Amino acid sequence: MTEYILRFFAGGLLVSLFAIIGDIVRPKSFAGLFGAAPSVALVTLGIAWFQHGGAYAGIQANAMMFGGVALACYSAIVCQILMHLKTGALTATLVALPVWLIVALGLQVVAGV
């Protein structure tokens, strides 16, 4: 329970700091880059490192990187489906969901994790 409380407050603090950075940065289109994801990831890695050590935190960091690459591929496919096939958002996201899974698991297999 303590971990969840720590994650809540530390994550909230970092989200606020990243939001301030996003507000300062120009152009405003970069503001989304400084949203919740980087701060929550940093808090998660910090907690993992503190509780389980560097090796475990490294494994978590690899998983986050694989997920990020898979998300980028998924997002590109969704964009292409929406622009070229003129389908709805729900259809595009459901059709592209296996891409995310295949890329994420493929990277994990290739990395031998």
N, C-alpha and C positions, 0 to 999 in steps of 0.2 A: 504494500500500500504506500509505503514511503517513496518508492521509486516513481509511482504515478504522480504523487504530489510534487516531487522534485521535477519530474518531466513537465508537469503543468506549469509551474512557476518559471523554471528556466526556459522552457519553450516559449512561454508568453513574453518573457523579457527579450529573448532574441528575436521573436517575431516583431516586437515593437521597435527594436533597434534596426532591423532590416527594413521595416516600413519607413523609418525616418530616412535611411539611406536611399530607399526607392523614391522618396519624395524630393530629395535633394538632387539626385542624378538627372541629367538631361541627356537625351530626350526622354520624355515620360514613358515611352514604349518600353524602356528598360525597367520600369518600376515593378513589373510582374516578375522579373528575375529575382527580385529581392523579397519575394513573398514568403509564405510559411515554409516551403519545402527546405531551403537551405538551413534555416534555423532549427527546425525539428530534427533534421539529419545530424546537425552538429551536436545537439543535446543528446540524441540517441547514441552517437559515437562516444561522446564524453562519458555517459553513464556506463556504456559497455566497457570502455577502457578502465574506468574506475572499479567496476565490479568484477570484471573477468580478465583484465590484462590486455596488452597490446595485440597479441595474436588473435584473440577473439574479435577485438575491434577492427582489426585488419580484414577478417573474414566478412564482417558486417559492411565495411567500406566497399569491398569488392562486390558484394550483393547489391549495394546501392548504386554502384557504377553500372553494373549489368542492367539493373532496372531502369536507369536513366537512358542508356543506349536503346533498350527495348522500347521505352516510352517515346523516344525521338522517332524511331522507325514506325511505331504505331501511329503517332501523330501525323507523320508524312503520308501514310497510307490513307488515313481518315480524310486529310485535306484533298488528296487526289480523288478519292471516291466522291466527296461532296462537290468538287468542282467539275469533274468530268462526267460522272454518272447521274448527277442531279438527284440523288436520293435524299431521304431525310437523315437527320443526325443520328437517330436511334439505329437505323439500318446500317449506316456507315460505321458506327462504333462497334456494333455487334459483328459485322463482317470482318473488321480489322482486328478484333480481339485475339484471334488465334495468332496473328503476326507477333503481337507482344509476347505471348507465351512461348512461341517457337524461338524468337530471338533471345529472350531471357534464359530459357533452358539451354539453348544452343551455346550461348556464351559460357554458361556454367559448366557444360560438358567439355568444351574446348579448353577452358581454364583448368579443368581437373579438380574443381572444388567440390 
